[in-house]
Amino acid sequence: MNREADLATLRGGPALDLLVIGGGITGAGIALEAARAGARVALVEARDFASGTSSRSSKLVHGGLRYLAQGKIGLMRESVHERNALLRESAGLVRPLRFVLPVREGDKHGRRWLGVGLAIYDAVAGARSRRWLATPELMEQLPMLGPRGLQGGWSYLDAQTDDARLVLRLLAEARSLGALTVNYVAADDLTRGAGGVDGATLRDVVSGARFELRASCVINATGVWADVLRGALGRMPKLRPLRGSHMLLPGWRLPVAQAVAFFHPDDSRPVFALPWEGMTLVGTTDLDHRDGLDREPGITRAEFDYLLKALQTQFPALGLAAGDVVSTWSGVRPVVSSGHAIDPSREAREHLVIEEDGLISVTGGKLTTFRSTALQALQLAGRRVAVLKLAGAAAPVLARPAAAVLAALRGLPDEWQARWIARFGADAAGVRACALDGELASIANTATCWAELRWACRAEAVVHLDDLLLRRTRLGLLLRDGAAGILSRLAGIVQQELRWSDAQWAGEVARYGELIGRCHGVPAGPPP
Ligand SMILES: Cc1cc2nc3c(=O)[nH]c(=O)nc-3n(C[C@H](O)[C@H](O)[C@H](O)COP(=O)(O)OP(=O)(O)OC[C@H]3O[C@@H](n4cnc5c(N)ncnc54)[C@H](O)[C@@H]3O)c2cc1C
């Protein structure tokens, strides 16, 4: 991917069948399915790909057990179906994850209630994964659980992924089918013709240059920002932005081989701790987000204390404290508002696909259901774009790597081969080929190696340091202080590949350090 070349093609090219605005999971899914359906499609993203909510999720590809409690069986069925398809067709980028739900005396939901819910979950999935664990077996699996009132626990299967890499893989597939995808290009306004919206005024955020682009159909896939473009058409807002925050602890401090979900002692909301990238990911909160959407969200001290208290109550023997937290992040959910001042957690998580003055807006929903959402949006787009020949859910989500790619990886440890195929698809061969001496070595205690950084700089449209450390790789979250300890070695790779001067490197390091301190660390405030 060469951003400058793609931008030039975008500016100089003919009108498109489809312009997708927004490079999160929703836009990426739409671009892929549209390219697969034969459309001339381009996607523009105002910041970095996946830099919105789609790199800030809990990384679960899940059926949504809690939708059951809300009576949203349809949503759960769709989610389970999509989860199963992704497990089959994502070549390891979506992996099974076993959950355990410890049941304690006095819990909001007991063994029987959860058992019925899980039986329905299994029935929808078409396979039994649930199992009741008596207390001794549960304690064998999770010896650090506090014994207070423990009655046993339910175990069942869901799945997890790396959300940012999933977006990047969808975009890579879309490009391989002819789509243009360009980051740091913002849609500042919409253009209108006789039949309604017929294009957008775009701005290259890097150079500031503006240009117009025409398309038979424009799709607003800007997530929590969707009301901004809708507002340009004079439409009333529909979204209630809700913030959810997470924290990451070293796996050895909170060793969970499987996900553990439990109820928070203060308000009985579900909280979970799950293994991810060798660390333990803890989430999440659910609060009205009142800051401006253009300001990067970060965890507040109150949210931080809330999550820490959940851990301290559930795992009292571990003595977990603020200093154990390696990093934090927050995301803002694009939740379609019911219009009532209800508890945020009771707002429905369904997606919205609407057409207004020719603009199709797609928002709300989940990472898990991106493909069914994309197909629904394209059904609507089909009225304006004659060429669309939707393959529907019949086509696999991600293509299997060709034999030549597998051959290029031969000799690497099996787990690396699997990991690179999952994260890079056909580009996995490029990752290996670009590695210089010593770059096929893991960085600190992570599964990421130096060659992945070099490859990202060379071929994955990195514009800023945070693109590289927070989304192409997740090192900025997995290592303390945003991976400050690797920056001196990283400088050589980045400056060589991106031709950054010393001054540019220093400027990027300062910008990145400020972002990490403000949005990804332990928030200031007194300890609980
Ligand atoms: C805390 C939290 C946890 C979650 N956990 C899960 C989970 O475990 N599993 C799950 O399935 N779902 C989960 N979700 C939901 C899921 O993350 C979101 O539904 C999904 O990421 C939304 O994707 P999107 O592409 O619609 O929005 P985004 O990812 O936000 O993408 C929209 C993009 O549009 C861009 N944009 C905005 N305005 C413009 C413009 N004018 N021009 C160009 N580009 C523009 C933005 O920069 C942004 O990158 C979670 C959400 C949150 C907040």
PDBQT file of the ligand as one rigid body, heavy atoms in Angstrom, charges set to zero:
ROOT
HETATM    1  C1  LIG A 601     -15.434  -0.131  24.947  1.00  0.00    +0.000 C 
HETATM    2  C2  LIG A 601     -15.967  -0.873  23.761  1.00  0.00    +0.000 A 
HETATM    3  C3  LIG A 601     -15.878  -2.256  23.702  1.00  0.00    +0.000 A 
HETATM    4  C4  LIG A 601     -16.390  -2.931  22.605  1.00  0.00    +0.000 A 
HETATM    5  N1  LIG A 601     -16.208  -4.275  22.551  1.00  0.00    +0.000 NA
HETATM    6  C5  LIG A 601     -16.688  -4.959  21.500  1.00  0.00    +0.000 A 
HETATM    7  C6  LIG A 601     -16.436  -6.352  21.402  1.00  0.00    +0.000 A 
HETATM    8  O1  LIG A 601     -15.739  -6.940  22.249  1.00  0.00    +0.000 OA
HETATM    9  N2  LIG A 601     -16.968  -7.013  20.355  1.00  0.00    +0.000 N 
HETATM   10  C7  LIG A 601     -17.724  -6.391  19.405  1.00  0.00    +0.000 A 
HETATM   11  O2  LIG A 601     -18.212  -7.070  18.519  1.00  0.00    +0.000 OA
HETATM   12  N3  LIG A 601     -17.929  -5.054  19.442  1.00  0.00    +0.000 NA
HETATM   13  C8  LIG A 601     -17.421  -4.327  20.450  1.00  0.00    +0.000 A 
HETATM   14  N4  LIG A 601     -17.587  -2.976  20.513  1.00  0.00    +0.000 N 
HETATM   15  C9  LIG A 601     -18.289  -2.305  19.420  1.00  0.00    +0.000 C 
HETATM   16  C10 LIG A 601     -17.382  -2.088  18.225  1.00  0.00    +0.000 C 
HETATM   17  O3  LIG A 601     -16.074  -1.765  18.628  1.00  0.00    +0.000 OA
HETATM   18  C11 LIG A 601     -17.941  -0.962  17.359  1.00  0.00    +0.000 C 
HETATM   19  O4  LIG A 601     -19.287  -1.239  17.050  1.00  0.00    +0.000 OA
HETATM   20  C12 LIG A 601     -17.184  -0.853  16.055  1.00  0.00    +0.000 C 
HETATM   21  O5  LIG A 601     -15.798  -0.784  16.259  1.00  0.00    +0.000 OA
HETATM   22  C13 LIG A 601     -17.655   0.392  15.300  1.00  0.00    +0.000 C 
HETATM   23  O6  LIG A 601     -16.963   0.419  14.091  1.00  0.00    +0.000 OA
HETATM   24  P1  LIG A 601     -17.209   1.563  13.049  1.00  0.00    +0.000 P 
HETATM   25  O7  LIG A 601     -16.387   1.251  11.860  1.00  0.00    +0.000 OA
HETATM   26  O8  LIG A 601     -18.674   1.731  12.822  1.00  0.00    +0.000 OA
HETATM   27  O9  LIG A 601     -16.703   2.878  13.774  1.00  0.00    +0.000 OA
HETATM   28  P2  LIG A 601     -15.167   3.379  13.954  1.00  0.00    +0.000 P 
HETATM   29  O10 LIG A 601     -14.257   2.254  14.200  1.00  0.00    +0.000 OA
HETATM   30  O11 LIG A 601     -15.180   4.472  14.958  1.00  0.00    +0.000 OA
HETATM   31  O12 LIG A 601     -14.841   3.945  12.533  1.00  0.00    +0.000 OA
HETATM   32  C14 LIG A 601     -15.342   5.152  12.053  1.00  0.00    +0.000 C 
HETATM   33  C15 LIG A 601     -14.205   5.883  11.384  1.00  0.00    +0.000 C 
HETATM   34  O13 LIG A 601     -14.700   6.998  10.680  1.00  0.00    +0.000 OA
HETATM   35  C16 LIG A 601     -13.694   7.999  10.686  1.00  0.00    +0.000 C 
HETATM   36  N5  LIG A 601     -14.296   9.275  10.352  1.00  0.00    +0.000 N 
HETATM   37  C17 LIG A 601     -15.106  10.038  11.119  1.00  0.00    +0.000 A 
HETATM   38  N6  LIG A 601     -15.478  11.144  10.461  1.00  0.00    +0.000 NA
HETATM   39  C18 LIG A 601     -14.893  11.084   9.238  1.00  0.00    +0.000 A 
HETATM   40  C19 LIG A 601     -14.908  11.940   8.112  1.00  0.00    +0.000 A 
HETATM   41  N7  LIG A 601     -15.605  13.066   8.093  1.00  0.00    +0.000 N 
HETATM   42  N8  LIG A 601     -14.178  11.595   7.032  1.00  0.00    +0.000 NA
HETATM   43  C20 LIG A 601     -13.474  10.434   7.013  1.00  0.00    +0.000 A 
HETATM   44  N9  LIG A 601     -13.442   9.575   8.063  1.00  0.00    +0.000 NA
HETATM   45  C21 LIG A 601     -14.147   9.894   9.161  1.00  0.00    +0.000 A 
HETATM   46  C22 LIG A 601     -13.149   7.925  12.095  1.00  0.00    +0.000 C 
HETATM   47  O14 LIG A 601     -11.862   8.483  12.176  1.00  0.00    +0.000 OA
HETATM   48  C23 LIG A 601     -13.191   6.438  12.381  1.00  0.00    +0.000 C 
HETATM   49  O15 LIG A 601     -11.944   5.808  12.161  1.00  0.00    +0.000 OA
HETATM   50  C24 LIG A 601     -17.044  -2.245  21.568  1.00  0.00    +0.000 A 
HETATM   51  C25 LIG A 601     -17.125  -0.852  21.614  1.00  0.00    +0.000 A 
HETATM   52  C26 LIG A 601     -16.566  -0.173  22.688  1.00  0.00    +0.000 A 
HETATM   53  C27 LIG A 601     -16.604   1.313  22.721  1.00  0.00    +0.000 C 
ENDROOT
TORSDOF 0
